[in-house]
């Protein structure tokens, strides 16, 4: 078997409409799919699709991994999410090689808003050893 790549990352959410609104309006992601029938929404994150699986029990939400979304300006992102009422967990934090801001979506799923010091994102890389 050979893995060809990642098709999507998924977060379970209790209220699909509320979560989709957060990702669309607060984070500004382009929504590609929304289906109440299938309890499913997809968002274009540039080099990755983020899927939301609605109607998930509360016990499934907020226990998932982390998704890091690349942004151009961490401080501006912090102002935007704070103004929108999103819960900030930590940051902005300077890690030397990057800056980050950790926030929670409406279901408690952790998101990292992230900017590499070299300005690259995703699979894009500068000369690295």
N, C-alpha and C positions, 0 to 999 in steps of 0.2 A: 504494500500500500504506500502511496505517496500523497501527502497532503499538498494540494495545489494552492491553498490560500484560505483566508477567512471569508465566509459569505456574509455573516452578520454577528453582532453581539446582541444579547437579549436581556432585558430586565423585566421581571414580573411586576405588575402594577395592579392595584385593587380597582381603580377607576380610570379606565382607558381615556375617556374624554378629558378629564382633569390632567392626567399625565401628558397627553398629546398637546394640550394647550401650553403646558409648562415648556416642553421641548421646542415647540413651534414659536411661542411668543416671548418667553424669557430668554432662551438660548438662541433663538433665531434660526433653528435648523429647518431645512426644507423637508416638509412631509411628502413622502412619495406614495404611501399606501395608508388607508384608514378603513377598517372594516369592523363595524360593531358585530356583525354576524360571526366573524371568525375571532373576535376579541384581539385584534392585531393592528399594529401601526408600525410603519417603517419611516426612518428619517435618514437623509443623506448627510453623512459626516465627512464628506470629501473622499477619504480613502477607505471608509468602512460604513456599512449600514448598521444603524441602531434599530433594533426591533423592540417593541413593547408588547408584552403578552398580558392582556387585560383579564379581568375576572379571576385574578390569582388570590388565593387566600392570604390574609394578612401575614401568616407565619412564613410565607415564601418571600415576602418583600423585605427589603432592607438587609438581607443577609447575603447578597450577591457579591461578586467581585467588584472591581473598580474599572471604570472606563475613563481614560484620559482623552480629553478633547483639546486639540491645539487651538490656541487663540493668539492674536497678535499683541495684545496688551493686557496683562494680568490685572493691573490697577483699574483700567476701564471696565474689565469684566466684573471685578469685585463691586464697583459702583452700580453696574447694571443689575446684577443679581440681588444685591442688597436692596435697591430701590424696588425691585419686583417682589420683595418679601421672601426670597429663597433663604433657606437656613444655611449659614456659613459654618462649617465645621472647623476649618483652620485656614490661616493665610490671609493675605498673600504671604508666601514664604519663599525666601531666596535660598536655593540649594547649591549655588555656585554654577553648576552645569545647567540649571533650569530654575524657573520660578513656577509656583503652583498655588492653587486655591482649591480647597476641598469644600464641596457643597452637597446638600441632600436634595433629591427630587421630592415631590409630594408624598411618595411612599417610603422615603428613607433610604433609597438606593444612593450610594455614594458616587459622585462624579468628581473628577479632577479636571479643573481647567488648567492648562499647562502651556508653558512657553519655554522651549529650549534656548539656552544662551546663544547658540550659533544660528538661531533663526530657522532651522530646519524643522520639519514635522513628518509624521508617518514614517514611511520607509526611506524618505529622503535623508541623506546623510552628508555631512561635511567630511573632510579627510579625517578619519578616525583610525586609531591604532587598534 
